[in-house]
C-alpha cells in the first residue's frame, strides 16, 4: 500500500513527464531524497502482497508484506478429504525492519523540507560553551498525584522540558557553542510492553508508544531550535539508558538525517554507551550510569581518551540514572550526577527514593573551565 507521500511523488513524476529532478523540485525535496522516495514507492507497488499457492497451484491466501509462511493446518473429512485449510504465518523480522527503515527515511525526507532555517545570532563569545544536561526526562512516565504527590504525563513532560530549556537559554550567555546533553532514559519504555528491557521491571506508562515518540521528538526539536536562536553551533548527545537502549540510538539516526543539511547542528551518533566533549582545556564524559561505578569513570576516560586527557585540565564525567544531585571529586576528574525534572513513580516513592527536581545549564571557558551555572527548579516552572 502506498503512503500519501509516495503517491504524491509518483503523481509528480507523471505530471513532469517522467523528469524526476523537476518533480522533486516541485515538491521542494532534495534530489537524493526524492529519488529514494520514488524508489520506495515503486517497490511498494510490487511488494504489497505475496501469493501463497494451495493445492493444484491455486492461490488460497496472500501474505501482507512483512509476513512469511510458517506452514499449513487442515481439517479433513474421512470421505470428502480436506474441507478446510489454515495458512500459518510468522512475522518476517528482517523484512519488517526494512519496512520500518523505509518509513523512517520517508518521514525524515518529509520533515527535511519543512524545517525552516533559523538565523544565526549576531553576537557570540567564541571562548564559551554552554551545556544543558538533562537528567532522565522519562517521556512516557505516568504519575498520579494522589499516589505519589505529583501528576505527570506526556503533555506535562513536554511543557516542562521546553519551559526549562527556554528559561536556561535565556539566562545563559550567548556562547559560540552549546550542547544539549541527554543523560539517558529520555523515553520511559522501549517496546510495546511497559517493562524495562533488562530487568523486566513493570512501568507506569502514559498512553501508546507512537504518541510517546511523537511528543518526545517534537519536544527535542523545539529545544534545539530555541538553542539555535542563542548559540552559533548546537550539538546533541543522547546517551542510551536502561529504559530506552534502542530508542535513544534511533533518535541519533533520526536527528542526524533531519539536520544533515543544517551546518550549525551536530549530532553525536556513535553507537557507544559513552560520549566525550572537548572544549579547549575542558573534557566532559557523558554516560547514563547504569553500567559503570562512579570511581571507575576517570580511569575509563583516561583509557578511552588518552590524548584528550593529556591536552585538558578540567575534566568532568556526567551521568544520570539515580535522579539526585551528587558530586564526587577524584584524581583528575569530577564525577557528577544530575537530577531530573520528572517526579518519582509509584515504585520509587514507595521505596523512599525521593529527590529534588530541576535542570541546569553549565558554562565553560576553553582556558579556565567552568565559569557559571544556572538552575531551573520545578518550582520556577510551576510559578511560571
C-alpha positions as CSV (number, residue, x, y, z in Angstrom):
1,X,0.0,0.0,0.0
2,X,1.4,3.4,-0.9
3,X,1.6,6.2,1.6
4,X,0.1,9.5,0.7
5,X,3.6,11.0,0.3
6,X,4.6,8.1,-2.0
7,X,1.5,8.6,-4.1
8,X,2.2,12.3,-4.3
9,X,5.7,11.6,-5.5
10,X,4.6,9.3,-8.3
11,X,1.9,11.8,-9.4
12,X,4.6,14.5,-9.6
13,X,6.8,12.3,-11.8
14,X,3.8,11.7,-14.1
15,X,3.0,15.4,-14.2
16,X,6.5,16.3,-15.2
17,X,6.7,13.7,-18.0
18,X,9.0,11.3,-16.0
19,X,11.5,14.0,-15.1
20,X,12.5,13.0,-11.6
21,X,14.6,16.1,-10.9
22,X,11.8,18.5,-11.9
23,X,9.2,16.5,-9.9
24,X,11.4,16.7,-6.8
25,X,11.8,20.5,-7.2
26,X,8.1,20.9,-7.5
27,X,7.7,19.3,-4.1
28,X,10.6,21.1,-2.6
29,X,12.5,17.9,-1.9
30,X,16.2,17.4,-2.4
31,X,17.2,15.3,-5.5
32,X,18.6,12.5,-3.4
33,X,15.7,12.4,-1.0
34,X,13.1,12.4,-3.8
35,X,14.9,9.6,-5.7
36,X,14.7,7.4,-2.5
37,X,11.1,8.3,-2.1
38,X,10.2,7.3,-5.7
39,X,12.2,4.1,-5.4
40,X,10.3,3.1,-2.3
41,X,7.0,4.0,-3.9
42,X,7.7,1.8,-6.9
43,X,8.9,-1.1,-4.7
44,X,5.7,-0.8,-2.6
45,X,3.5,-1.4,-5.7
46,X,5.1,-4.8,-6.4
47,X,5.8,-5.9,-2.8
48,X,2.4,-5.2,-1.2
49,X,1.3,-8.9,-1.1
50,X,2.9,-12.3,-1.7
51,X,0.7,-15.1,-3.2
52,X,0.7,-18.4,-1.3
53,X,-0.1,-21.4,-3.6
54,X,-2.6,-24.0,-2.4
55,X,-3.5,-27.4,-3.8
56,X,-3.2,-27.6,-7.6
57,X,-1.2,-24.3,-7.6
58,X,-4.4,-22.2,-6.8
59,X,-3.7,-19.1,-4.7
60,X,-5.5,-19.6,-1.4
61,X,-4.0,-16.8,0.6
62,X,-2.0,-13.6,0.3
63,X,0.6,-12.6,2.8
64,X,1.0,-9.0,3.7
65,X,4.5,-7.6,3.2
66,X,6.3,-8.3,6.4
67,X,4.9,-11.8,6.9
68,X,6.4,-15.2,6.0
69,X,4.9,-18.6,5.5
70,X,5.2,-20.9,8.5
71,X,3.1,-23.9,7.4
72,X,-0.4,-25.2,6.8
73,X,-3.0,-26.8,9.0
74,X,-6.1,-28.5,7.7
75,X,-9.4,-30.1,8.6
76,X,-10.2,-33.4,6.9
77,X,-13.3,-35.5,6.5
78,X,-13.0,-39.3,6.2
79,X,-14.9,-39.3,2.9
80,X,-14.6,-35.8,1.5
81,X,-10.9,-35.3,2.3
82,X,-9.7,-31.8,3.1
83,X,-12.5,-29.4,3.7
84,X,-10.7,-26.5,5.3
85,X,-7.1,-25.2,5.4
86,X,-5.4,-22.6,7.5
87,X,-2.2,-20.8,6.5
88,X,0.1,-20.2,9.4
89,X,2.5,-17.2,9.2
90,X,5.2,-15.6,11.3
91,X,6.5,-12.1,11.2
92,X,9.4,-11.7,8.8
93,X,11.6,-9.7,11.1
94,X,14.2,-8.8,8.5
95,X,11.6,-7.5,6.1
96,X,9.7,-5.7,8.9
97,X,12.8,-3.9,9.9
98,X,13.4,-3.0,6.3
99,X,9.9,-1.6,6.0
100,X,10.3,0.3,9.3
101,X,13.6,1.8,8.0
102,X,11.9,2.9,4.8
103,X,9.1,4.5,6.7
104,X,11.6,6.4,8.9
105,X,13.5,7.6,5.8
106,X,10.3,8.7,4.2
107,X,9.3,10.6,7.4
108,X,12.7,12.2,7.6
109,X,12.5,13.2,3.9
110,X,9.1,14.8,4.5
111,X,10.4,16.7,7.5
112,X,13.6,18.0,5.9
113,X,11.9,20.4,3.5
114,X,9.5,21.6,6.3
115,X,12.2,22.7,8.7
116,X,12.8,26.4,8.1
117,X,16.4,27.6,8.7
118,X,17.0,29.8,11.8
119,X,19.1,32.9,11.5
120,X,22.3,32.7,13.4
121,X,22.8,35.1,16.4
122,X,24.8,38.2,15.5
123,X,27.0,38.1,18.7
124,X,28.6,35.0,20.3
125,X,31.5,34.6,22.7
126,X,34.0,32.2,21.0
127,X,35.7,31.0,24.2
128,X,32.5,29.9,25.8
129,X,30.5,26.6,25.6
130,X,27.2,26.2,27.4
131,X,26.0,22.6,28.2
132,X,22.4,21.8,29.0
133,X,22.4,18.4,30.8
134,X,19.0,16.6,31.0
135,X,18.8,14.0,33.8
136,X,16.5,11.2,32.9
137,X,13.5,13.0,31.3
138,X,11.3,9.8,31.3
139,X,8.9,10.8,28.5
140,X,6.0,8.3,28.7
141,X,6.0,8.1,32.5
142,X,2.6,8.4,34.2
143,X,2.2,9.6,37.8
144,X,-1.0,10.2,39.8
145,X,-0.8,12.9,42.4
146,X,-2.9,11.2,44.9
147,X,-0.5,8.2,44.9
148,X,2.9,9.9,44.6
149,X,2.3,13.6,45.2
150,X,2.7,14.8,41.6
151,X,0.8,14.4,38.4
152,X,2.9,13.6,35.3
153,X,2.3,12.6,31.8
154,X,3.5,13.3,28.2
155,X,1.8,16.7,28.0
156,X,3.3,17.8,31.3
157,X,6.8,16.4,30.3
158,X,6.8,18.3,27.0
159,X,5.7,21.6,28.6
160,X,8.1,21.4,31.5
161,X,11.2,20.4,29.4
162,X,10.7,23.2,26.8
163,X,9.9,25.7,29.6
164,X,13.1,24.7,31.4
165,X,15.3,24.9,28.3
166,X,13.7,28.3,27.3
167,X,14.4,29.6,30.8
168,X,18.0,28.3,30.9
169,X,18.8,29.6,27.3
170,X,17.5,33.0,28.3
171,X,19.8,33.0,31.5
172,X,22.9,31.7,29.7
173,X,25.4,33.9,27.8
174,X,25.5,33.8,24.0
175,X,28.3,31.2,23.8
176,X,29.5,30.2,20.4
177,X,28.9,26.5,21.2
178,X,26.1,24.8,23.1
179,X,25.4,21.1,23.8
180,X,22.1,19.5,24.7
181,X,23.1,16.5,26.8
182,X,20.5,13.8,27.3
183,X,21.9,11.7,30.1
184,X,19.7,8.7,29.2
185,X,16.2,7.4,29.8
186,X,14.7,10.1,27.7
187,X,11.9,7.6,26.9
188,X,10.3,5.7,29.8
189,X,10.0,2.5,27.9
190,X,11.3,0.9,24.7
191,X,8.8,-1.5,23.3
192,X,5.1,-2.4,23.1
193,X,5.5,-3.8,26.6
194,X,5.7,-1.4,29.6
195,X,8.8,-3.1,31.0
196,X,12.5,-2.2,31.4
197,X,14.3,-4.3,28.8
198,X,16.9,-5.9,31.0
199,X,15.2,-6.4,34.4
200,X,11.6,-6.7,33.3
201,X,10.5,-4.1,35.8
202,X,6.9,-3.1,35.3
203,X,6.5,0.6,34.5
204,X,3.7,3.2,35.0
205,X,3.3,4.4,31.4
206,X,1.2,7.1,29.7
207,X,-0.6,6.1,26.5
208,X,0.8,4.5,23.4
209,X,4.5,4.2,22.2
210,X,3.8,6.1,19.0
211,X,2.4,9.1,20.8
212,X,5.3,9.0,23.3
213,X,7.9,9.0,20.4
214,X,6.0,11.8,18.5
215,X,5.8,14.1,21.5
216,X,9.4,13.4,22.6
217,X,10.8,14.1,19.2
218,X,8.8,17.3,18.9
219,X,10.0,18.5,22.3
220,X,13.7,17.9,21.4
221,X,13.3,19.7,18.1
222,X,11.8,22.7,19.9
223,X,14.7,22.7,22.3
224,X,17.3,22.6,19.5
225,X,15.5,25.4,17.7
226,X,15.5,27.5,20.8
227,X,19.2,27.0,21.3
228,X,20.0,27.9,17.7
229,X,18.5,31.3,18.4
230,X,21.1,32.0,21.1
231,X,24.2,29.9,20.0
232,X,26.2,29.7,16.8
233,X,26.8,25.9,17.0
234,X,24.4,23.5,18.7
235,X,25.2,19.8,19.4
236,X,23.2,17.0,20.9
237,X,24.2,13.8,22.8
238,X,21.6,11.1,23.5
239,X,23.1,8.6,26.0
240,X,21.4,5.2,25.9
241,X,19.6,4.5,29.1
242,X,18.4,1.3,30.8
243,X,14.8,2.3,29.9
244,X,15.4,3.2,26.2
245,X,18.6,1.4,24.8
246,X,17.0,1.2,21.3
247,X,15.0,4.4,21.0
248,X,18.0,6.5,22.2
249,X,20.1,5.2,19.3
250,X,17.2,5.6,16.9
251,X,16.9,9.3,18.0
252,X,20.6,9.8,17.0
253,X,19.9,8.4,13.5
254,X,16.7,10.3,13.2
255,X,18.1,13.7,14.1
256,X,21.3,13.2,12.1
257,X,19.1,12.7,9.0
258,X,16.8,15.6,9.7
259,X,19.6,18.1,10.2
260,X,22.0,16.7,7.6
261,X,21.7,20.0,5.7
262,X,22.0,22.2,8.7
263,X,25.7,23.0,9.3
264,X,25.0,24.6,12.7
265,X,23.8,21.3,14.3
266,X,26.0,18.3,15.2
267,X,24.5,15.0,16.4
268,X,26.8,12.6,18.3
269,X,25.6,9.4,16.7
270,X,28.4,6.9,17.6
271,X,26.8,3.6,18.8
272,X,28.6,3.7,22.1
273,X,27.4,4.0,25.7
274,X,29.8,6.8,26.4
275,X,30.5,10.1,24.6
276,X,33.1,12.9,25.1
277,X,33.0,16.6,24.6
278,X,36.3,18.5,24.3
279,X,36.4,22.3,24.5
280,X,39.9,23.8,24.9
281,X,41.2,22.6,28.2
282,X,37.9,21.1,29.2
283,X,36.9,17.4,28.7
284,X,33.4,16.1,29.6
285,X,32.4,12.5,29.5
286,X,28.7,11.5,29.2
287,X,27.1,8.2,30.2
288,X,23.8,7.1,31.7
289,X,25.5,5.4,34.7
290,X,23.7,2.1,34.9
291,X,26.7,0.1,33.7
292,X,29.6,1.7,35.5
293,X,30.6,2.7,39.0
294,X,31.5,6.3,39.6
295,X,35.0,5.7,40.9
296,X,35.8,3.9,37.7
297,X,34.8,6.7,35.3
298,X,38.1,8.8,35.5
299,X,40.1,5.7,34.6
300,X,37.7,4.9,31.8
301,X,38.0,8.4,30.4
302,X,41.9,8.3,30.6
303,X,41.9,4.9,28.8
304,X,39.4,5.8,26.1
305,X,40.6,9.4,25.5
306,X,44.3,9.4,26.4
307,X,45.3,12.2,24.0
308,X,42.4,14.4,25.1
309,X,43.2,13.6,28.8
310,X,46.7,14.9,28.2
311,X,45.5,18.1,26.5
312,X,43.0,19.0,29.2
313,X,43.0,20.2,32.8
314,X,39.3,20.5,33.7
315,X,37.8,17.0,33.4
316,X,34.2,16.1,34.2
317,X,32.1,12.9,33.9
318,X,28.4,13.4,33.8
319,X,25.7,10.8,34.4
320,X,22.0,10.3,35.3
321,X,20.2,7.1,36.4
322,X,19.7,7.8,40.1
323,X,17.8,11.1,39.8
324,X,19.6,13.1,42.6
325,X,22.5,15.6,42.8
326,X,25.9,14.1,43.6
327,X,29.5,15.3,43.0
328,X,32.5,13.1,43.6
329,X,35.9,14.7,43.1
330,X,38.5,12.1,42.2
331,X,42.1,12.3,41.0
332,X,42.0,14.3,37.8
333,X,38.2,14.3,37.2
334,X,34.9,15.3,38.8
335,X,32.1,12.8,38.5
336,X,28.7,14.5,38.7
337,X,25.1,13.1,38.8
338,X,22.2,15.3,37.8
339,X,18.6,15.5,38.9
340,X,15.6,15.0,36.6
341,X,12.5,17.2,36.0
342,X,10.3,14.1,36.2
343,X,8.7,13.1,39.6
344,X,9.2,9.7,41.2
345,X,6.9,6.9,40.0
346,X,4.9,4.6,42.4
347,X,7.9,2.2,42.7
348,X,10.4,5.0,43.6
349,X,8.1,6.8,46.0
350,X,7.0,3.5,47.6
351,X,10.7,2.6,48.3
352,X,11.5,6.1,49.6
353,X,13.7,7.1,46.6
354,X,13.0,10.8,46.8
355,X,14.9,13.7,45.2
356,X,14.6,17.3,44.1
357,X,13.6,18.2,40.5
358,X,15.5,20.6,38.3
359,X,17.5,21.1,35.2
360,X,20.8,23.0,34.9
361,X,23.0,24.9,32.4
362,X,26.7,24.9,32.9
363,X,29.0,27.4,31.1
364,X,32.7,26.6,30.4
365,X,35.6,28.8,29.2
366,X,38.1,27.0,27.0
367,X,41.0,28.2,29.1
368,X,39.6,28.4,32.7
369,X,37.0,25.6,32.9
370,X,33.5,26.0,34.5
371,X,32.6,29.7,34.9
372,X,28.9,29.8,35.6
373,X,25.9,27.6,36.4
374,X,22.2,28.3,36.2
375,X,19.4,26.2,37.7
376,X,15.7,25.9,36.8
377,X,13.9,24.2,39.6
378,X,10.4,22.7,39.3
379,X,9.0,25.5,41.5
380,X,10.2,28.0,38.9
381,X,8.2,26.2,36.2
382,X,5.1,25.8,38.4
383,X,5.2,29.5,39.2
384,X,5.5,30.4,35.5
